[in-house]
Structures are given as structure tokens and as C-alpha cells.
Amino acid sequence: MWRFFRNLFLLAVVVTGAAAFWAYTDYQSFLQRERVLSEANQSFTVQRGWSAKRVANELNSLGVIDKPHWFELYARLSNQAPAIKSGEFDLPTPTTVPELLSILVEGKTVQYTQTIIEGHNWRQVRDQVANAQDLVQTLNGLSDDELMAELGLEGQHPEGSFFADTYAFPKNTTDADYLKRANALLTSVLQEEWEARQEGLPFESPYEALILASIVEKETAVPEERPEIAGVFVSRLRKGMRLQTDPTVIYGMGEAYDGNIRRKDLTTDTPYNTYTRGGLPPTPIAMVGRDAINAVMNPQSTTALYFVSRGDGTHKFSDTLEEHNAAVRKYQLKR
């Protein structure tokens, strides 16, 4: 009887050892085998709160891996299970399980982009954001005041409040998060440029400088002209001259603007008509980038008080009204 139990015990040891060896071999093979996915850079989304077990089962259901229990075990043994990030990931092919888990842990999610264009006004930006398929929409249907309150910017005018730049963001980013980020960047850049500004500028606050930067942004798309145009406007402000800039008139016209600006438009008073009113308009008239802000904070020293478009994107600068009128006749009236 004793011999029987001894043999039975030895058999159990052999079977257990064989099973353990098979399991170890299968586990190592699972880790080392390269997996060729059905499509290049297959997309996989980890939802917030998913456990390593849930991730393994989802990958298994997509056919990315088999034997999800081995994936979960590897994630736990390597202490990477708690570090798996949420988001959308591109899975390369071929790939191994350690490489796959590393991608999920490093959090290199798929990035989408959206651009706030220099010179676009708030209506254009809002329409663009509302139609952005890569952003989760949460602000549609809100008034401008309600939207700004939702962003934590209650009482602030939306025009000019968002920095013109290209933003990269992961899946499930909301329109509110996107706009908050653009506003935070504007605040940061504006303060940075304000602290490094020239002395003696005719601005009482960074916001006033932002207003003028938006006018400069609309006046020219030629980067090297911005400091000189800013210099003209700064000189006019110092002398108490009206800015007399068409983009502010157009902005004040709103939807009534049909692509043409007429003499009656220049004489019709609105809060934004810088032909009928002195100083700066009450708010910016467009979104701006760093170049326009920097130009206003560091305007070029110039004797010019006037400029007119040459029709090719550049401008003719003049010191006197007589010279300016001659330039207008030459470039605008073609005589």
C-alpha cells in the first residue's frame, strides 16, 4: 500500500511538473510571438476605469491577442497593470504583447488637431468648433454669455479670447476643454509679452494691447509689416489721432457687411467705428497669434502715420496726409 501511494505521489509530481512546464512554455511563447494585425495601425480605445482584465478581454474580442489570461498575468507580474492609460491608441503590426502593453502604459494616444486661424473672428471660431467631428460637443445651444460662463470666463467677451494656434488633443476631448486650453494659452502669451514690452506704450492693460493686436492681425498677413503697422497705430494713439482702420468698421457692421465698404459705412457710428470714435474699440475684433501681440508690444519706431494697401498684400506707408492721398490715388483709385 505504501508503495502504491509513493508511486501515485511521484506520478502527481511528474504530471504537475509537466503541466507547469507546459504552462511556462505557453506563457513565454505568448509573450514572444509576433502578432500580425488585420490592418496597419489598428485603433484600440481604453475607456477610463478599465482593469487589466477588461483590457485583455477587449483585445481578445478584437482578435489582437488570444489567451487574455496570459496578458492579464503579464501585466500584473510586470507591475504595469495599474499604469495602463485610457485613450485611443494605434497598435502597430507586427507587435508582441510586451510592446503592446508598453504602448498602453506610455499613454501615447492618437492625437487629433484643430486650428484657430489668425484673423478669424469669434463667430467663425465658434462655427468651426461646433462642426469639429473630433471634439465632443457640449456647448451647442448655449448663448455666448452662457458659453463663456461654462468656460469659467463669465462676463468676458469671447472675441479675441482664444489664442490662434494649432492644438493636438486625444479622443473624447470636449469643445469646452479645447477652448479653455486656447484661452489659457492666450493669457500666458499675452502676459509674457506684456512683461517684456517697450516702455511708454499707450496701453493701460494687456487687454488694450490685445485689442490693438487684433487690428494689426486684420490689417496685414505679411509678418514683417506687423511691427511697422503697429508703430503707425501707436503713433496715432499717442497723438490723439483716430485709428481710422477699415477692419474695425467692418467688424461693427456685423452681418450687414457684404464684402464692400462704402463711404456711408465709414460715417455710420458704431462702437467699433474708428473713423467716428477716438481710441481703441471696446473689444478685440479677431483672434490673434504671438506675432501680432509681439508687434504691438514692440512696435517699430516710424514717422509714418498712414498706410494703404498696394493690392498685393503689402502696404505703402506715408508720413503726411498729402503723401497718403497720393498713394490712395495710385494704389486704390488707380490714377
C-alpha positions as CSV (number, residue, x, y, z in Angstrom):
1,M,0.0,0.0,0.0
2,W,2.8,2.4,0.9
3,R,4.5,1.7,-2.4
4,F,1.2,2.5,-4.2
5,F,0.9,5.9,-2.6
6,R,4.5,6.6,-3.2
7,N,4.1,5.9,-6.9
8,L,0.9,7.9,-7.0
9,F,2.7,10.8,-5.4
10,L,5.6,10.6,-7.9
11,L,3.1,10.4,-10.7
12,A,1.4,13.6,-9.4
13,V,4.7,15.3,-9.2
14,V,5.6,14.4,-12.7
15,V,2.2,15.5,-14.0
16,T,2.3,18.7,-12.1
17,G,5.8,19.4,-13.3
18,A,4.8,18.7,-16.9
19,A,1.8,20.9,-16.6
20,A,3.9,23.7,-15.1
21,F,6.5,23.3,-17.8
22,W,3.8,23.4,-20.5
23,A,2.2,26.5,-18.9
24,Y,5.5,28.2,-18.7
25,T,6.4,27.4,-22.2
26,D,3.0,28.5,-23.4
27,Y,3.3,31.8,-21.4
28,Q,6.7,32.6,-22.9
29,S,5.5,31.8,-26.4
30,F,2.5,34.1,-25.8
31,L,4.9,36.9,-24.9
32,Q,7.4,36.4,-27.6
33,R,5.2,35.7,-30.6
34,E,4.8,38.5,-33.1
35,R,1.2,39.3,-33.9
36,V,0.3,40.5,-37.4
37,L,-2.8,42.6,-37.1
38,S,-5.6,42.6,-39.6
39,E,-4.8,46.2,-40.5
40,A,-1.9,48.6,-40.1
41,N,-2.1,50.8,-37.0
42,Q,-5.3,49.2,-35.8
43,S,-7.2,51.5,-33.5
44,F,-7.9,50.4,-29.9
45,T,-9.6,52.5,-27.2
46,V,-9.2,52.0,-23.5
47,Q,-12.0,53.5,-21.6
48,R,-11.4,55.3,-18.3
49,G,-11.5,52.8,-15.4
50,W,-10.8,49.6,-17.3
51,S,-8.9,47.0,-15.4
52,A,-6.1,44.9,-17.0
53,K,-8.5,42.0,-17.2
54,R,-11.0,44.2,-19.1
55,V,-8.3,45.4,-21.5
56,A,-7.2,41.8,-22.1
57,N,-10.7,40.7,-22.9
58,E,-11.3,43.6,-25.2
59,L,-8.1,42.9,-27.1
60,N,-9.1,39.3,-27.3
61,S,-12.5,40.2,-28.7
62,L,-10.8,42.2,-31.4
63,G,-8.6,39.4,-32.4
64,V,-5.4,41.3,-31.4
65,I,-4.4,38.6,-28.8
66,D,-5.6,35.2,-27.8
67,K,-5.4,33.8,-24.2
68,P,-6.3,37.0,-22.4
69,H,-5.4,35.4,-19.0
70,W,-1.7,35.4,-20.0
71,F,-2.0,39.1,-20.9
72,E,-3.5,39.9,-17.6
73,L,-0.9,37.8,-15.7
74,Y,2.0,39.5,-17.6
75,A,0.5,43.0,-16.8
76,R,0.3,42.1,-13.1
77,L,3.7,40.4,-12.8
78,S,5.4,43.3,-14.5
79,N,3.6,45.8,-12.2
80,Q,2.2,47.6,-15.3
81,A,-1.5,46.8,-14.7
82,P,-2.2,50.0,-12.7
83,A,-0.3,52.1,-15.2
84,I,-2.5,51.4,-18.3
85,K,-3.7,54.7,-19.6
86,S,-7.1,55.5,-21.1
87,G,-7.5,56.8,-24.6
88,E,-7.3,55.8,-28.2
89,F,-4.2,54.0,-29.4
90,D,-2.8,53.0,-32.7
91,L,-1.5,49.4,-32.5
92,P,1.5,48.7,-34.8
93,T,1.9,45.5,-36.8
94,P,3.6,43.2,-36.2
95,T,3.8,43.6,-32.4
96,T,4.4,41.5,-29.3
97,V,2.5,41.6,-26.1
98,P,5.3,43.4,-24.2
99,E,5.4,46.0,-27.0
100,L,1.6,46.3,-26.9
101,L,1.4,46.8,-23.2
102,S,4.2,49.3,-23.3
103,I,2.2,51.4,-25.8
104,L,-0.8,51.4,-23.4
105,V,1.3,52.3,-20.4
106,E,3.3,55.1,-22.1
107,G,-0.1,56.7,-23.0
108,K,0.9,57.8,-26.5
109,T,-2.6,58.2,-27.6
110,V,-3.9,59.1,-31.1
111,Q,-3.8,62.8,-31.4
112,Y,-6.3,64.9,-33.4
113,T,-5.7,68.5,-34.4
114,Q,-7.8,71.6,-34.7
115,T,-6.6,75.1,-35.7
116,I,-7.8,78.5,-34.6
117,I,-6.8,80.7,-37.6
118,E,-5.2,84.1,-37.1
119,G,-7.6,86.8,-38.0
120,H,-10.8,84.7,-37.7
121,N,-13.5,86.3,-35.6
122,W,-15.5,84.6,-32.8
123,R,-18.4,83.7,-35.0
124,Q,-16.1,81.8,-37.3
125,V,-14.3,80.1,-34.5
126,R,-17.5,79.0,-32.8
127,D,-18.9,77.6,-36.1
128,Q,-15.6,75.7,-36.7
129,V,-15.6,74.2,-33.2
130,A,-19.2,73.3,-33.4
131,N,-18.6,71.4,-36.6
132,A,-15.4,69.7,-35.4
133,Q,-16.1,65.9,-35.5
134,D,-13.1,65.1,-33.4
135,L,-14.4,67.1,-30.4
136,V,-17.2,66.0,-28.1
137,Q,-19.9,68.7,-28.3
138,T,-21.1,70.1,-25.0
139,L,-21.6,73.8,-25.8
140,N,-24.1,73.7,-28.7
141,G,-27.2,75.7,-28.0
142,L,-25.7,77.9,-25.4
143,S,-25.6,81.7,-25.9
144,D,-22.2,83.4,-26.0
145,D,-22.7,84.5,-22.4
146,E,-23.7,81.1,-21.2
147,L,-20.8,79.5,-23.1
148,M,-18.2,81.9,-21.5
149,A,-19.7,81.1,-18.1
150,E,-19.4,77.4,-18.8
151,L,-15.7,78.0,-19.6
152,G,-15.2,79.9,-16.3
153,L,-14.9,83.2,-18.1
154,E,-18.2,84.7,-17.0
155,G,-18.6,88.4,-18.1
156,Q,-15.7,88.2,-20.5
157,H,-16.3,89.0,-24.2
158,P,-15.4,85.9,-26.4
159,E,-13.9,87.9,-29.2
160,G,-10.1,87.7,-29.2
161,S,-10.2,85.4,-26.1
162,F,-8.7,82.4,-27.7
163,F,-5.1,82.1,-29.0
164,A,-4.7,81.4,-32.7
165,D,-2.7,78.2,-33.0
166,T,-2.9,74.5,-33.9
167,Y,-3.9,72.3,-31.0
168,A,-3.3,68.5,-30.7
169,F,-5.7,66.5,-28.4
170,P,-6.7,63.0,-27.7
171,K,-10.1,61.3,-28.4
172,N,-13.0,62.4,-26.2
173,T,-11.7,65.9,-25.7
174,T,-14.7,68.2,-25.3
175,D,-15.2,71.5,-27.1
176,A,-15.1,73.2,-23.6
177,D,-11.7,71.7,-22.8
178,Y,-10.4,72.8,-26.2
179,L,-11.5,76.4,-25.8
180,K,-10.3,76.5,-22.2
181,R,-6.8,75.5,-23.4
182,A,-6.8,78.1,-26.1
183,N,-7.8,80.8,-23.6
184,A,-5.2,79.7,-21.1
185,L,-2.5,79.9,-23.8
186,L,-3.7,83.3,-24.8
187,T,-3.5,84.5,-21.2
188,S,0.0,83.0,-20.8
189,V,1.4,84.5,-24.1
190,L,-0.2,87.9,-23.5
191,Q,1.2,88.2,-20.0
192,E,4.7,87.1,-21.2
193,E,4.7,89.6,-24.0
194,W,3.3,92.3,-21.7
195,E,6.1,91.9,-19.2
196,A,8.7,92.2,-22.0
197,R,7.0,95.2,-23.7
198,Q,8.6,98.5,-24.6
199,E,8.3,101.3,-22.2
200,G,5.9,104.2,-22.7
201,L,3.3,102.4,-24.8
202,P,-0.2,104.0,-24.7
203,F,-1.9,100.9,-23.1
204,E,-3.2,100.7,-19.6
205,S,-3.6,97.0,-19.6
206,P,-2.7,93.8,-21.6
207,Y,-6.3,93.7,-22.8
208,E,-5.9,97.1,-24.5
209,A,-2.7,95.7,-26.2
210,L,-4.7,92.7,-27.3
211,I,-7.3,94.9,-28.9
212,L,-4.7,96.7,-31.0
213,A,-3.0,93.3,-31.8
214,S,-6.3,92.1,-33.3
215,I,-6.5,95.2,-35.5
216,V,-2.9,94.6,-36.7
217,E,-3.8,91.0,-37.3
218,K,-6.6,92.0,-39.6
219,E,-4.6,94.8,-41.4
220,T,-1.9,92.6,-42.8
221,A,-1.0,89.0,-43.5
222,V,2.7,89.9,-44.2
223,P,4.6,89.1,-40.9
224,E,7.4,91.7,-41.5
225,E,4.8,94.5,-41.8
226,R,3.2,93.9,-38.5
227,P,5.7,95.9,-36.3
228,E,5.5,98.9,-38.7
229,I,1.7,98.9,-38.8
230,A,1.7,98.6,-35.0
231,G,4.1,101.6,-34.9
232,V,1.7,103.7,-37.0
233,F,-1.2,102.9,-34.7
234,V,0.8,103.5,-31.6
235,S,1.9,106.9,-33.0
236,R,-1.7,107.8,-33.8
237,L,-2.8,106.9,-30.3
238,R,0.0,109.0,-28.8
239,K,-1.0,112.0,-30.9
240,G,-4.7,111.6,-30.1
241,M,-5.5,110.8,-33.8
242,R,-8.3,108.4,-34.6
243,L,-7.1,105.0,-35.8
244,Q,-9.3,105.1,-38.9
245,T,-8.9,101.5,-39.8
246,D,-11.4,99.7,-42.0
247,P,-11.4,96.3,-40.2
248,T,-13.0,97.8,-37.1
249,V,-15.7,99.4,-39.3
250,I,-16.3,96.0,-41.0
251,Y,-16.5,94.3,-37.6
252,G,-19.0,96.8,-36.3
253,M,-21.2,96.3,-39.4
254,G,-21.6,92.6,-38.4
255,E,-23.7,90.6,-40.9
256,A,-24.6,93.7,-42.8
257,Y,-21.1,93.6,-44.4
258,D,-21.4,92.2,-47.9
259,G,-17.8,92.3,-48.9
260,N,-17.8,96.0,-49.8
261,I,-17.2,99.0,-47.5
262,R,-18.8,102.3,-48.7
263,R,-18.4,105.9,-47.6
264,K,-21.6,105.8,-45.7
265,D,-20.2,102.9,-43.7
266,L,-17.3,105.0,-42.7
267,T,-19.6,107.7,-41.3
268,T,-22.2,105.4,-39.7
269,D,-21.3,105.4,-36.0
270,T,-20.9,102.1,-34.1
271,P,-18.8,101.3,-31.0
272,Y,-16.2,99.8,-33.4
273,N,-16.1,102.6,-36.0
274,T,-12.6,104.1,-35.5
275,Y,-13.4,106.8,-38.1
276,T,-16.2,108.3,-35.9
277,R,-14.7,107.4,-32.5
278,G,-11.3,108.0,-30.9
279,G,-9.1,105.5,-29.1
280,L,-9.5,101.7,-29.2
281,P,-12.7,99.8,-29.9
282,P,-14.3,98.2,-26.8
283,T,-13.1,94.6,-27.6
284,P,-10.7,92.8,-30.0
285,I,-12.1,92.2,-33.5
286,A,-10.4,88.8,-34.2
287,M,-8.3,86.0,-32.8
288,V,-4.5,86.7,-32.8
289,G,-1.3,84.8,-32.7
290,R,2.0,85.6,-31.0
291,D,3.4,87.7,-33.9
292,A,0.7,90.3,-33.7
293,I,0.9,90.5,-29.9
294,N,4.7,90.9,-30.1
295,A,4.4,93.6,-32.8
296,V,2.1,95.7,-30.6
297,M,4.3,95.2,-27.5
298,N,7.4,96.1,-29.6
299,P,6.2,98.4,-32.3
300,Q,8.7,99.7,-34.9
301,S,9.7,103.3,-34.5
302,T,8.4,105.1,-37.5
303,T,7.5,108.6,-38.7
304,A,4.6,107.2,-40.8
305,L,1.1,108.0,-39.7
306,Y,-0.7,106.5,-42.7
307,F,-0.7,103.3,-44.8
308,V,-2.7,102.0,-47.8
309,S,-2.8,98.6,-49.4
310,R,-0.9,98.2,-52.6
311,G,-3.2,95.4,-53.7
312,D,-0.6,92.7,-53.4
313,G,-0.8,92.1,-49.7
314,T,1.8,94.8,-48.8
315,H,1.2,98.4,-47.8
316,K,2.6,101.8,-48.8
317,F,3.5,103.9,-45.7
318,S,3.3,107.7,-45.7
319,D,4.3,110.4,-43.2
320,T,1.8,113.1,-44.3
321,L,-1.8,113.1,-45.4
322,E,-0.7,114.6,-48.7
323,E,1.6,111.6,-49.4
324,H,-1.1,109.3,-48.2
325,N,-3.8,110.7,-50.5
326,A,-1.4,110.4,-53.5
327,A,-0.8,106.7,-52.5
328,V,-4.5,106.2,-52.3
329,R,-5.0,107.6,-55.8
330,K,-2.1,105.4,-57.1
331,Y,-3.0,102.1,-55.5
332,Q,-6.7,102.3,-54.7
333,L,-8.2,104.6,-57.3
334,K,-5.7,103.6,-60.0
335,R,-5.0,107.2,-61.2
